[in-house]
Amino acid sequence: MSTLAGTDVEKLTADEAAKEHARLGEEIAGHDRRYYQDDAPTVSDAEYDALRRRYEAIEAAFPELRGMDSLSEKVGAAPSAKFAKIRHAVPMLSLGNAFADEEVEEFVARIRRFLGLAADADLVFTAEPKIDGLSCSLRYEKGTLVSAATRGDGFEGEDVTNNVRTIAEIPERLAGRDMFEIPDVFEVRGEVYMGHAEFAALNLRQQEAGKPLFANPRNAAAGSLRQLDPKITAARPLRFFAYAWGEVTAGGLPADTQSGVIAAFARWGLPTNKLTVRCRSAAELLAHYRLIGERRAELGYDIDGVVYKVDRLDYQSELGFISRSPRWAIAHKFPAERAVTQLLGIDIQVGRTGALTPVAKLAPITVGGVVVSNASLHNEDYIAGIGGDGEPIRGIADGRPIDIRIGDFVTIQRAGDVIPQVVDVVLDRRPAGATPYAFPHLCPACNSHAVREEGESVRRCTGGLICPAQAVERIRHFVARDALDIEGLGDENVQTLFEAGLLRTPADIFRLHARAEEVRAAFYAQREERARQREIETGQARKKVLSEEERQFLGVDKLFASIDERREVPLARFVYALGIRHVGEVTAKALARTYRSIEALRAALEAAIPSVPGEAWFRLLGLHSVGKTKAEALVEAMAGVDPGTDAAEAVLRDVIARARLNAPQRVAVRAAYGTDAEILAALDDARRQMPGPDFLKLAAVPDVGEVAATSLCEFHAEAHNRGLLDELLAEIRVIPAEAPPAASGAVAGKTVVFTGALEKMTRDGAKAMAERLGAKVAGSVSRKTDYVIAGADAGSKLAKARELGVAVLTEDEWLALAGG
């Protein structure tokens, strides 16, 4: 769960604010990536906006948290690596949001105050529908379209010029009545979208072709525009509305008002929205907002609100910008649509990373014009009605948080018109006999243990490489460049072999030789399906049919050769390739340096498994104001104590005295566990479940720690994972790690960070050389960093190094220092 229902910002301590700020920043950045890069949002606009508001409120209360990397200074997400990049001459910023009438009224009043206008002074706004599509910037030079880019991170977007040229509504050349009116350079900005009818027709074609359906018009439009093959974009029914501009030749604007420029767009042949009007007060803005809201279902395309802008451009210039948005504009969002239906069941879906996600199975109901039969339940805490801060989400009934039970009548919200979710329970309609839902502790896909780490709301399967729900993703990771690096086993081929039943575990990779004809047949079927899909999307027949000789080859022999080249693999790569949660490249290298061989590492894990800390220990450790030192003191004081004693009050008093708890700590223990007897029982459980010496030894390995050590032990504790390792080791040889270099030389023991483009060595080569010389290579800059080696186009890491006073070296200076 997010912390949206958490402590008031004003009540946070500096430490609490910093932790929540970092956690929210990570969560928001993930949502930005899924929305802007993957075209696959996982939360509603309302949830996302609430996260942003909380994040910005924390920064307002604690300004020291607002550094260069603050998300308040950023828009969208970095453009995808699969496209060329275009730098925006004028940044494409985002808009602030309003959700209530009062916020719109305050927006208008704030504009008047800033401009020093009297209450009766003339102030005009434009109000236009907020199109739910993909922002795009079109650059015209002397009236001719020369380039087009997505928003990206607001400063740099993806080059989609060839794709944009396929959109019929976007003119290749502007054609005004007076061509002298069109500036030499003019960047038109607007929204690429897909209408409801076109979306339905596209999904029908997808269904007939046996392809996945698009979730909504916005995803369909974004996915269609961001195709590497423009022919696919051309086959998709994309449309465009122009509503803003970027770079313009000096003095080249055709009007001195927002509405005047939009009128010029129409004269030039650009599509503009006819529902854009001029308003002279907050009341008129709100009236238009309600009018558009009432007509929303009839528009034929998706909108999620109305955008208000100050009309006069000189006023816009005077008002300027704040953070990531202009002062002179705001987006008034529509509320999510809701309905009530019955919860018929709860399905548990296992994601590709092992996360167990509950999905509500509903009596079908139409919400906002869409038939909803499934909805998100987020996680087990959400079902239980408990927020991330331990507070109830939906209130209290009968002395306990209001939970969600099978058979309940529940309120469904099509959040942001994207993902349906269950938001509330109609308690007075709860069926007699309905019982609290018991969230499974075993993975429904592979029956492995499903564990929940301290501080997380998600329960995850520990089956790893043997879990069918995770298999494809785990195998992709296993063969990736930084892992075993098997050429020819890219994402598509892994999926093809999995669907053909030829690949279920990594060990199967090394047994593919024995099924060569089946592999060829699967690859041929894959090629034929791709050709068929191209025919459907482009309407053009394939140009060539493979010869029999080509059919026999299809890259299979090359794949087998690549597999054979990886039958010997260094220990660090092998450990990383296993895809164990929290075990990245740095941790894998640390384990290899420490244990040297796979046999020694497995022996260390076997020894550590019995002493892995349990939930009772973590619960004690997590009590407010208690901490590790007092937790250890409490369990130490419990040594020799009978938790079932009849003299619980006196015994507990003695335990607390020996542990030297202060008043807040005593209150925290009492609040968490209850009676004297219950406290003693809980402390005894914690004593028995505290980490043992073998586990602590594993966790003490540099760059490992207790979190990664727990994941390693959970992985190796599963019999099927040990069996999989045995299968792999029967097929490949894991090369023992070399002895660590002696701590000598100028860079031995130093922490270094590489950033920017290096010219004399690859990034991987530079890291390997540094590690060979005894240096530690880190991925981020901190006060513990000794050197930052900056190549061309170094960015935020270089800035961070200068801010912290860390030594910055050029590539040549680094080579000289390293002796090479």
Protein Blocks (a to p, Z undefined) as FASTA:
>chain_A
ZZklmccfklpcfklmmmmmmmmmmmmmmmmmmmmmnopafbdfklmmmmmmmmmmmmmm
mmmlmcfklmklpghjaddfkbccdddfbacddddddfbfklmmmmmmmmmmmnopafkb
ccdddddddddddddddddeehiafbdcdfknopaccdfklmmmmpmklcfbdcdfblml
pcfbdcddddddddfklmmmmmmmmmmnopacdfbfklmmmmmmmcfblklmmmpccddd
dfbdcdddehiafbfbfklmmmmmmmnopacdfkbccdfbfklmmmmmmmmmmmmmmnop
acfbdcdddfblklmmmnmpghjbcfkbccddddddddddddfbdcddddfkopacdddd
dddddeehiacfbdcehiamlmnopafkopafkbpeehiacdddehiacddddehhlagc
dfbdcfklccehiacddddfbdfklopacdddehiabdcdfklmmlmklmmmmmmmmmmm
klnopghiafklmmmmmmnopafbfklmmmmmmmmmmmmmmmmmmmmmmmmmmmmmnopa
cfbdcdfklmmnnommmmmmmmmmmmpccfklmmmmnopghiafklmmmmmmmnopaklm
mmmmmmmmmmgccfklmmmmmpghkbmmlmmmmmmmmgopafkbfklmmmmmmmmmmnop
afklmmmmmmmnopaklmmmmmmmmmmmgccfklmmmmmpghkbjmlmmmmmmmmmpmkl
mmmmmmmmmmpccdddddddddedjkgoiacddedjdfkbcfklmmmmmmmnopacdfbd
cfklmbdcddehiaklmmmmmmnopacddfklmmmmnoZZ
